[in-house]
Every structure is written in C-alpha cells, then in structure tokens.
Amino acid sequence: MATTRRRTKAQEAQSNRPSADELLGYYRDMLLIRRFEEKAGQLYGMGLIGGFCHLYIGQEAVVVGIQAALEQGDTIITSYRDHGHMLAAGMDAKGVMAELTGRRGGYSKGKGGSMHMFSREKNFYGGHGIVGAQVPLGTGLAFAHKYRGDRKVNACYLGDGAVNQGQVYESFNMAALWKLPVIYVIENNRYAMGTSQARASAGELYQRGSAYGIPGRVVDGMNVVSVREAAEEAVAHVRGGNGPMILEMKTYRYRGHSMSDPAKYRSKEEVNKMRSEMDPIDNLKRILVEQGVIDEERLKTIDREVKEIVTEAAEFATQNPEPDPSELWTDVLIEA
Amino acid sequence: MPTEILMPALSPTMTEGKLAKWVKKEGDAVRPGDVIAEIETDKATMEVEAVDEGTIAKILVPEGTEGVAVNTRIALLAGEGEAPDAVGTLGVDEDLPRTAAAQKPKGETETRPTLPVAPVRGQEAGAPDATDEEKWFRDTVKMTVREALRDAMAEEMRRDETVFVMGEEVAEYQGAYKVTQGLLQEFGPRRVVDTPITEHGFAGLGVGAAFHGLRPVVEFMTMNFAMQAIDHIINSAAKTLYMSGGQMGCPIVFRGPNGAAARVGAQHSQEYSSWYAHVPGLKVVAPYSAADAKGLLRAAIRDPNPVVFLENEILYGHSFDVPTDPDFILPLGKAKILRKGKDVTITAFSLMCAHALAAAERLEAEGIDAEVIDLRTIRPLDTATIVASVQKTNRLVSVEEGWPFAGIGSELCAQMMEQAFDHLDAPVIRVTGKDVPLPYAANLEKLALPQPEDIVEAAKKACYRS
C-alpha cells in the first residue's frame, strides 16, 4: 500500500480496538488488493499475464490484519498466492503488476513472475513456488532475527495444503526447540487446489503444532478486526521470546486455485453464499457506514483513489518494455 | 589355545589408531562386556570391550603406542583351565604385529592406495598453471584435510560474526567425522548449532537465514542425506537470485563428505558432483589436498553465492602441506596441475586425484608422461587449463568416482568437442564408477570404483599403447 498503518503507543495503550482511521485504512488496503486482483484476472484473460496466476480475492482480511500488528523490520514470507501480501507489505502496485506482465519494471525485472517477487526494502522475502518451502525459509528468517538479537519477528504464511508437507513439521520442531520468533499463519481457504480440507487433512490445523508445544488459535479470517486482534496477541507472544505461534485463519478464496481452474470441486451456491454473507470488505464497509464513521461521499473517494492506483499499475505494466535480452544472462551469480 | 584380542576398527575407514590406555592389566580376570582398553583415532576415543571370558595373559602392545594397525594382536586372553603364565610365552614373537593386510582373504593384499603427495613446486615460469598460488607455500605445516577444514571454518568465524555452522552433531559431539572439532568450545552454541535429524528443514532454515544476510555453513553428515534437502539447495538457494532480479543473494555453504567411504553400501556412497554441477546459480567445489580444502573452503564461505562443498571421508585423515600464512585463501574456479606431462592429460578431483597420481607413476615406468590436473572446482569449471593441457598432449582421460551417464566426464567430452576438437589425437576416455548402485561386498565394491589400473589402461589406450 502507499502507506502502511502502524499503531502508536498511545493508541495501543488506549484500547485494543482499532480507531476509525485505522478501520478506514484497512478498508482501503483490502479494497486495493481486491481491485488489483480483479485487474490481474482481466489482464490474464487478455493474454498479458502468462503462466500461473493465483488470485487472493476473498482472503484480503488476513494479510491486512496481520500487517497491522507488525512493525518496521519484521519479515514476511509466503507461497505463490502472494500479490496481496506484497501490496500489504507496502510494495508498489506498479512494480507488482509489471512483474505479472513480465516487464523490466517488475520487482524481479520480469524474471520471476507472479510467484517470485521480493523486496528487501519492504522486508518481503517472497513469493515461493514449492508448496511448504517457505516454512523452513521463514523459520530461517526468524533464526536470523534471533541470531542478530534484533527483536524482530517473521510472519510465515502457508496454506491449508502446505500443512501436510513434512518440512512444515521439521520447521515447527526447530522453531519450538530454539524459541524462534515466527508466527505461522495458516490461511485455510478450505481447498488445497481442488482437494477440500476434509479430504486432505486429519484433525484441526491450529492444533498441528501442539505436539511441539506451539500454541495455536483459530481466527475468523474474513474479519480484519479479528485478524488484527489475534495477530497482536501472537506478535506479543513471539516477540517476547516465547517461541513460535500458529494462527489458523478461516478464510475463503472466491476464484479458482489458479486462473486455469474451473473450480468444479465446489458448488456455485457455496461460493455465492460466502461472497454475499462473509465478504471481508463488504462487511467492514457496512459497519463503517452503520457506525457513521464514513459516508457515501468518503467511500466514493476511497474507491476512486484505489481505482486510480490500479489503473495506473495496469497501464505501467502493459506499456513498460520487456526485459532487455541481455538480462537473460544476469543475476545467475553475484560477482564475488 | 589362548584367545587373541585384536585392534578393532572403529569406523569403516579406520586403518590404524593409538592404543591410549590399558584399563586391565596382565593377570586381571575379564568378563564379556568389561572395558579392557581405550583406543584413539583422529576422530574419537573409544573403549574396547572384552568379548570372551578369561584372564589377561599377556599384553602385546603397550599403552601409548601410536599407529597400531587394525587387526593387530594387542593382547592374549587365557581361557578357563589355561595357565596365564604358560599362555604368555605362546607365539608372541613370531610375526608381530599382524596387520590388516595379512588377515585379508587371499588375492586381496592391497587395502587402498597410499596417497602420493603432489609435486607442486618447481613449475616452469610462464606455464599455463603458473598462478600466484605458490607464494603461499613458502612456509607450510603438515595437516590433515579434517584439520584444514576445521581451521578454515574457525578462521572465517573469527573474521566474520555472521558466519555460523549448523548440522547434525556439529557441536557437542564435535562432528560426526570430527570436522567441527573444537568449534563449540571457541564459538559457543549460538554459532555452532546442533540440529535435529532434519535435513530438509535445516537446509531450508539455513537458506532463509542467508536471505537475511547471515552466512551459514550447513554440514550434512554425508552428502547422501542432502538428497532430502535438494529442493532447498536448488529451488531456494540457487534460483532465488535470478528469480528476484538480483535482489536476494544467498551466501551459504553446504558441505559434507561425498562419494564412497568404505563398505557402507549403496545409499551411503553416492558421488554428487554432476548433480549439483548441472545447476546454474550454484558453485561446486571438490578439493583433494588439505591446502585446497582450507583455501577453497575459506573462499566458499566468503563467496556471496551458494556453494556446494564436496569433501571425502577417506581423505579426512590424510595429511598434506598447508600454508601457515593466516591470510591463505584460494580462488574458486581454478584447476591445478598436480603433475606436468606431455603425452596424455588426466583430469580428476577429490580422492580420484590420488589414483590419477598413482597411475601417472606407473605410466612413467612404461614410458608415458602423463599430466594430471585436479579440477578442484567443478562449477565454474576451469576449462581453459584443461584445453591448454590438451593442446599440448592431444589426449584426455577424465577420472571420476561417480556414475558415467551425464557425469563430469561426459561434460568434459562435450567441452573438448567444442573447444579442442582439432587438438585431439584420440577420443576422450572416461574412467568412472561403474553404472550400478555401489555394492557392499569388498571385491564387488572395488570393482565398482575406479582404480589406478583402470586409469593406466585408459591412458595407454588414449596413447594407442594398449
């Protein structure tokens, strides 16, 4: 996002409830992700984005709520459904979209694509394409925080599919053993590609760390306020040197696993019900209007601002040139 | 008849050790399981337990004796009804000490080749191999490969606070092969990290730490176990710099013993150089001598890229001259001419350099003057040095312990086709491990691994002398 919202000490002292300004900020941040992803889907349909493209629509409250609890220097890592995480981390929409279109102005100069983007500046460590691989990597970032004694934490996102990879438990073990500052955010959107949680995972996901003594908590991942509240608790626990924590976010993706997925493993009714009743953006908007925090005029202004950012990003991403052919041979090794 | 107590082998590669202490003395009664002596190798101190019941009749090797060969008789045990005094005089002076070789089945007299020391000095000025490397060798000290590797890590850890070592048994146990001996004592548990048996996990954890700018040295107990972790070595460590448009460097070293040790079977004996050398974004190093092990490991730790550092268990205990200069370091990507020659070029790396040098000596006796090149770094490969040699000898024999198909020798064949075709007077010949999983039986294992005579034969064939 253009700005990342961080709470002041005074705000924290006041109460755990987000202020009106903060809520507005979350609304805007979630809307930006929603509109960005819709535009990405559109550009994919036009053939401007290639390969795999995994959209985050429906899950916006998770990254926005987690980000609200982080501070400067905390690191973030996730899998391949990563556009929302990058925007939430404050990465520029133009650079993200240009990477999706494979242009030189993309975050990875067009050499990474949708699943492989990074920003050292924003402490975003990818963007990883192998299911579950980000979990030991994130645990390693947490190891680095502890090694340096910088009191920073890593937010390591994984899906309900990744939780069945062995390396996740190798990581849980080491993180608990060495009390590493990492929060494992399980984004349970109920489907690992086309396989529902019930068909793939025994037991409850938030309990997957219990054998290692890692506390776990289930969170309404469709409600940004619930997410933030849980994230603050987890961050305090982890930053306090108590070892890792697991947050299982109950969430939902509206689109298929990737652009080429017709999503026949679930009913239209199920999707429509989630969209109409549980949508994180609509629900927050309703509350904001009902509580008189925001009026229609202000809403329109925010909508317009977000639309402008996305339009500008799409224009940049379609007009920016492809990488120079010489880039084929760069960045393989760092010259020592 | 008295029972002979023999010097035991503590590991598949142990050939000799020190009889450190006798816990029992002559005349003492022992029962199975009693500790009778302590023996030491360069890796560990171990207790020797009695297997049979009886009385120690005669101690044949006094405590403090070094270099006692495995299977040497170290004591005699009198059984029930035997007078220890009488036993003590039996057969003591005959063929003592009985060595491992003497007890081998007939026809298997040679255990393993002795390792010739490479004649590195006296190279002609201006020769293609003349590097400024020799300046380091004015003052040297004899050191094992194991000690050289340890010193390289310790020196880099002293120099750079971000360097740390992690792996199974690297800290309190002092290293499964004692390569990390003493590091815990000097640097503490923060920087010398014992991991659970969890290769996939700790390799990924190391890569994550490297993304954040630390410089992990990740030890695999053997490279065989790194197959559990190869996704992180390749997908996470090697490719991320490219996929991030140059943002995410990964300064990490993955190291451990590679290839066959001795009689440990197929799953613990694979040679991985061609696997890792296949991957853009990785550097692959496989040193032979202790000096190279030290100089190249220091360079690998300082390198901003992921480096796979392939060691050899058999070489760990072998000694070489190592420069004493505290700044000694060698560049990655440079081969070394171990022996100058004009008739045929033999390339090798790691333990195979010893075989190549032994073969060169035998070839000399037959009037063939072989040039032996230690590749040292597999990727980036120093093809310039190989091509320059082939331009002189017009013949190339490639030696590697690994399998033939898509191996390092295959790559050298292709490189010579592309870069030295007009200079070749004979087809390039590959000497490799046989194309089978490594067998356990001693005779089959020997057949499966390249031997000096295989290299001699290949070189003669390249010279049309067979």
Interface residues (C-beta under 8 A of the other chain):
Chain A: T75 I77 G106 Y107 S108 K109 G110 K111 G112 G113 H116 M117 F118 S119 R120 Y125 G126 G127 H128 G129 I130 A133 V135 P136 L137 G138 T139 G140 L141 A142 F143 A144 H145 Y147 R148 G166 Q167 E170 S171 N173 M174 L177 T330 D331 V332 L333 I334 A336
Chain B: F164 R190 T195 P196 T198 H200 G201 F202 A203 G204 L205 G206 V207 G208 A209 A210 F211 H212 G213 L214 D231 H232 N235 S236 T240 L241 Y242 M243 S244 G245 G246 Q247 M248 G249 P280 G281 K283 R302 D303 P304 N305 L332
